[in-house]
Amino acid sequence: MCIKFSLVGSAVVFVSLLSVLTGVAQESHVGNLAGNATRGKALYQRYCIFCHGQYGDGNGESAPY
């Protein structure tokens, strides 16, 4: 199941993921929205990792489908 995000929602997830990958665990701001890297990582692992892969490179186990 693929969940569609708005452009702003995708940006928040991306910024959160980038913070996790770079080891920075701080609050991120995009416009009026704020995100937390720890929470973003949990959401990514639950909803996105299957298609997008562990590193966000599109090599998840469900990517071919």
Buried (B, 14 or more C-beta within 10 A) or exposed (E): EEEEEEEEBEBBBBBBBBBBEEEEEEEBEBEEEEBBBEEBBEBBEEBBBBBBBEEBEEEBEEEEE
